[in-house]
């Protein structure tokens, strides 16, 4: 047998001899595929249920923007924008959406526990005092001696002292009557001359008129807080101090996701409303689109948004509003600006300018 044939035969025998033996080195096991990290769960308190006035949160959720940031958000319907900050403290929510003036008050009474604004949505106060078109009250000072009705937790009711101080009206000269009724009930009080005026948001009251099939300009007039008290802002995305300081990257991801939802909603408002109605078929697409367009004005209007974007503040202006609120609401301490708003999580300005 030739040497090469002998070598081949010997190799084959060695292979066969190894069959069934356990002393041969085992082949390395295949590495298990890496498991994706579990999403970070956040409890989020809204100002109300989903509506045209906050549709960007639903957009961000349904388009997977929170998931992209490794976040899973559990939304809870709110009971009004002014209640959000207090409920965040008392009920331990990680994030929320509500009126920033309520955050000032929480920071004054419960320093270190109050939520912190991180993304300002409403650049101006959306609050109004609502009057019948035929009301003899033509100037805010003429509200003296009259009755204004509103929900006890209404933002306008709870920032009325700030408004009054700027228009020269003694707030004690006005009778304020809390009423928990819905907007059909409240507007009925005006129609029946059982109240001279109402506290509210213009978007909420106009939506109520539109739902009933009426024309707002034929029914209501408004004293707008934004005209009298430009120092006041409206609703903001807020986070708990624990989330902000212990997990700032999670908080930053939340802001990014919400900003994407806001940009999409402003660029494609009808698509956002279609998504809202698909989520809740009881909503009227026409009414909610109108509410969204009214909210656009509360965000500062198209020109300001196109120029400055959404989310940031003017520190000097917010400081003035904070000082005014402390003085007029007789708060026990003046919080520092950094206690109530933190700009450090905001995306770059170019990412916060929608295609209006």
C-alpha positions in Angstrom: 0.0 0.0 0.0 1.3 3.4 -0.9 2.3 5.7 2.0 -0.4 8.2 1.1 -3.1 5.5 1.1 -1.8 4.3 4.5 -2.0 7.8 5.9 -5.6 8.2 4.7 -6.6 4.9 6.1 -5.0 5.7 9.5 -6.9 9.0 9.6 -10.2 7.3 8.9 -9.6 4.8 11.6 -8.8 7.5 14.1 -12.1 9.2 13.2 -14.1 6.0 13.6 -12.3 5.2 16.8 -13.5 8.5 18.3 -17.2 7.8 17.6 -19.1 7.4 20.8 -16.3 8.5 23.1 -16.9 11.4 25.6 -13.3 12.5 26.1 -13.2 14.5 22.9 -13.4 18.4 23.5 -16.9 19.6 23.1 -17.8 22.2 20.5 -18.4 25.6 22.0 -22.1 26.3 22.6 -23.8 29.0 20.5 -24.2 32.3 22.4 -27.8 32.9 23.4 -29.3 35.9 21.7 -29.2 39.1 23.8 -32.6 39.9 25.3 -33.8 43.5 24.9 -33.9 45.5 28.1 -37.3 45.7 29.8 -38.9 49.1 29.2 -38.9 51.6 32.0 -42.4 52.0 33.2 -43.7 55.5 34.0 -47.0 56.5 35.5 -48.3 59.6 33.7 -51.1 61.9 34.9 -52.9 63.8 32.2 -54.9 67.0 32.7 -58.1 65.2 31.5 -58.8 62.4 29.2 -57.3 62.4 25.7 -58.7 65.2 23.6 -57.8 67.6 20.8 -56.1 69.8 23.4 -53.5 67.1 24.3 -53.6 64.8 21.3 -49.8 64.7 21.0 -49.6 62.3 24.0 -51.8 59.8 22.2 -49.8 60.3 19.0 -46.5 59.7 20.7 -47.9 56.5 22.3 -49.5 55.0 19.2 -46.5 55.8 16.9 -44.2 54.1 19.3 -42.1 57.2 20.3 -42.1 56.2 24.0 -41.1 52.6 23.1 -38.2 54.0 21.0 -36.9 55.6 24.2 -37.2 52.4 26.2 -40.2 53.7 28.1 -43.7 52.3 28.7 -46.2 54.9 29.7 -49.3 54.2 31.7 -51.7 57.2 31.3 -54.2 58.2 33.9 -57.0 60.6 33.1 -56.8 63.8 35.1 -59.3 66.0 36.9 -58.2 69.4 35.5 -54.9 71.1 34.7 -54.6 72.8 38.1 -54.9 69.5 40.0 -52.1 67.7 38.2 -49.1 69.0 40.2 -50.8 68.3 43.6 -51.8 64.8 42.5 -48.4 64.1 41.3 -47.0 64.8 44.8 -49.8 63.0 46.7 -50.1 59.9 44.4 -46.6 59.4 43.3 -46.9 59.9 39.6 -43.6 60.0 37.6 -44.8 62.5 35.0 -47.8 64.7 34.3 -49.3 67.5 32.3 -50.9 70.5 33.9 -50.8 74.1 34.8 -47.4 75.5 35.8 -48.8 77.9 38.3 -50.0 75.0 40.4 -46.4 73.8 40.4 -45.3 77.1 41.8 -47.7 76.6 44.7 -46.6 73.0 45.3 -43.0 74.1 45.4 -43.9 76.8 47.9 -45.7 74.5 50.2 -43.7 71.3 49.7 -40.2 72.1 48.6 -38.2 69.2 47.2 -41.4 67.2 46.5 -43.1 69.3 43.8 -42.9 68.3 40.1 -40.7 70.3 37.8 -41.7 71.6 34.4 -39.4 70.3 31.6 -41.3 71.1 28.4 -43.6 74.1 28.2 -46.5 73.5 25.9 -48.7 76.5 26.4 -46.7 79.7 26.0 -49.5 81.9 27.2 -52.3 81.4 29.8 -55.3 79.8 28.2 -57.6 81.1 31.0 -60.5 83.4 30.3 -63.5 85.0 32.0 -66.5 84.1 29.9 -69.4 86.5 29.5 -72.6 86.5 27.5 -72.4 88.5 24.3 -75.1 90.9 25.7 -73.4 91.4 29.1 -73.2 95.0 30.2 -69.7 94.3 31.5 -67.3 95.8 29.0 -64.2 96.1 31.1 -62.7 93.8 33.8 -63.1 96.4 36.5 -66.9 96.2 35.9 -66.9 92.7 37.4 -66.9 94.3 40.8 -70.1 93.4 42.6 -70.9 90.6 40.2 -70.8 86.8 40.4 -68.4 84.5 38.6 -68.9 80.7 38.6 -66.5 77.9 37.8 -65.1 74.6 38.8 -63.3 74.9 42.1 -60.2 73.5 40.5 -60.3 75.6 37.4 -57.1 77.3 36.4 -58.7 80.7 35.8 -60.4 80.6 39.2 -57.1 79.7 40.9 -55.2 82.4 39.1 -57.8 85.1 39.4 -55.9 87.1 42.0 -53.0 87.5 39.5 -55.5 88.7 36.8 -57.3 91.1 39.1 -54.0 92.6 40.3 -53.1 93.5 36.7 -56.4 95.0 35.7 -57.0 97.1 38.8 -59.8 94.9 40.2 -60.2 94.1 43.9 -60.7 90.3 43.8 -62.7 90.5 47.1 -65.2 92.7 45.3 -66.2 89.7 43.2 -68.4 86.8 44.4 -66.9 83.5 43.3 -69.2 80.5 43.3 -67.6 77.1 42.8 -69.9 74.7 40.7 -68.9 71.2 39.7 -71.4 71.1 36.8 -70.4 70.2 33.3 -70.2 72.9 30.6 -73.8 72.5 29.5 -74.8 73.3 33.1 -72.4 76.2 33.4 -73.3 77.9 30.2 -76.9 77.4 31.2 -76.2 79.6 34.2 -75.3 82.4 31.9 -78.3 81.9 29.7 -80.6 81.9 32.7 -78.9 85.0 34.2 -78.0 83.1 37.4 -74.3 84.0 37.0 -72.7 87.0 35.4 -69.6 85.2 34.1 -67.7 81.9 34.2 -64.1 80.9 34.7 -62.6 78.5 32.1 -60.5 77.9 29.1 -61.6 79.4 25.8 -61.0 76.1 24.0 -63.2 74.2 26.5 -66.1 76.7 26.4 -66.0 77.0 22.6 -66.0 73.2 22.2 -69.1 73.1 24.4 -70.9 75.6 22.2 -69.8 73.8 19.1 -70.9 70.4 20.4 -74.4 72.0 21.0 -74.4 73.2 17.4 -74.1 76.9 18.2 -71.8 79.7 17.1 -69.4 81.0 19.7 -69.4 84.5 18.5 -73.2 84.7 18.9 -73.1 83.5 22.4 -69.9 84.4 24.3 -67.3 87.1 24.9 -64.0 86.7 26.7 -61.6 88.5 29.0 -58.4 86.7 28.1 -55.7 86.4 30.8 -53.0 86.4 28.2 -53.9 90.0 27.4 -53.8 91.2 31.0 -51.2 88.9 32.6 -48.5 88.1 30.0 -46.3 86.8 32.8 -48.3 83.7 33.1 -47.7 80.5 31.2 -50.1 77.6 30.8 -49.7 73.8 30.9 -46.3 72.0 30.8 -44.9 68.5 30.8 -43.7 67.9 34.3 -41.7 65.2 36.0 -41.1 64.2 39.6 -37.9 65.4 41.2 -37.0 61.8 41.8 -37.2 61.0 38.0 -35.4 64.2 37.1 -32.5 63.8 39.5 -32.1 60.0 39.7 -32.9 59.0 36.1 -32.3 62.1 34.0 -31.8 60.1 30.8 -35.2 58.5 31.2 -36.7 61.9 31.7 -34.8 63.2 28.7 -36.2 60.3 26.6 -39.7 61.2 27.8 -39.2 64.8 26.7 -37.9 63.6 23.3 -40.9 61.3 22.7 -43.4 64.0 23.7 -41.7 66.5 21.5 -42.0 64.1 18.5 -45.7 63.7 19.3 -46.2 67.5 19.4 -44.3 68.0 16.2 -46.4 65.4 14.4 -49.7 66.8 15.8 -48.9 70.3 14.7 -47.7 69.2 11.2 -50.6 66.8 10.7 -53.5 68.0 12.9 -56.1 66.0 11.0 -54.1 62.8 11.3 -53.8 63.4 15.0 -57.6 63.9 15.3 -58.3 60.8 13.2 -56.1 58.9 15.7 -58.0 60.4 18.6 -61.4 59.5 17.2 -60.2 56.0 16.4 -59.2 55.7 20.0 -62.5 57.1 21.3 -65.3 57.0 18.7 -67.5 59.1 21.0 -65.5 62.1 20.2 -66.5 64.5 17.4 -63.7 65.0 14.9 -64.9 68.5 14.0 -65.2 69.6 17.6 -61.8 68.2 18.6 -60.0 69.6 15.6 -61.4 73.0 16.7 -60.2 72.4 20.2 -56.7 71.6 18.8 -56.7 74.8 16.7 -57.7 76.9 19.8 -54.9 75.2 21.7 -52.5 76.2 19.0 -53.2 79.8 19.9 -52.6 79.0 23.6 -49.2 77.7 22.5 -48.4 81.1 21.3 -49.7 81.0 17.7 -48.2 79.9 14.5 -45.8 82.7 14.0 -44.2 82.4 17.5 -44.0 78.6 17.2 -42.4 78.7 13.7 -39.9 81.2 15.1 -39.1 79.9 18.6 -40.4 76.3 18.5 -42.2 74.6 21.4 -41.0 73.7 24.8 -38.7 76.5 26.1 -39.4 79.4 28.3 -38.2 83.0 28.8 -36.6 82.8 32.3 -37.2 86.5 33.1 -40.9 86.2 32.1 -41.4 83.1 34.1 -39.6 84.6 37.1 -42.0 87.6 36.9 -45.0 85.2 36.9 -43.6 83.3 39.8 -43.1 86.4 41.8 -46.6 87.6 40.9 -48.1 84.3 42.0 -46.2 84.2 45.3 -47.4 87.7 46.1 -51.0 87.5 45.0 -51.6 83.9 46.3 -49.8 84.8 49.6 -47.6 81.7 49.3 -45.3 80.8 52.3 -42.1 81.0 50.4 -40.7 82.0 47.0 -39.3 79.0 45.1 -36.3 79.4 43.0 -36.8 79.3 39.3 -34.9 76.0 39.0 -37.4 74.4 41.4 -40.3 74.8 39.0 -38.7 74.5 35.5 -35.6 72.8 34.1 -34.6 73.6 30.5 -31.7 71.1 30.4 -33.7 68.2 28.9 -35.0 70.1 25.9 -34.1 68.8 22.4 -32.3 71.2 20.1 -34.4 74.2 18.9 -34.5 72.9 15.3 -36.1 69.7 16.6 -38.8 71.7 18.3 -40.0 73.7 15.3 -42.8 72.0 13.5 -43.7 72.3 9.8 -46.5 74.9 10.2 
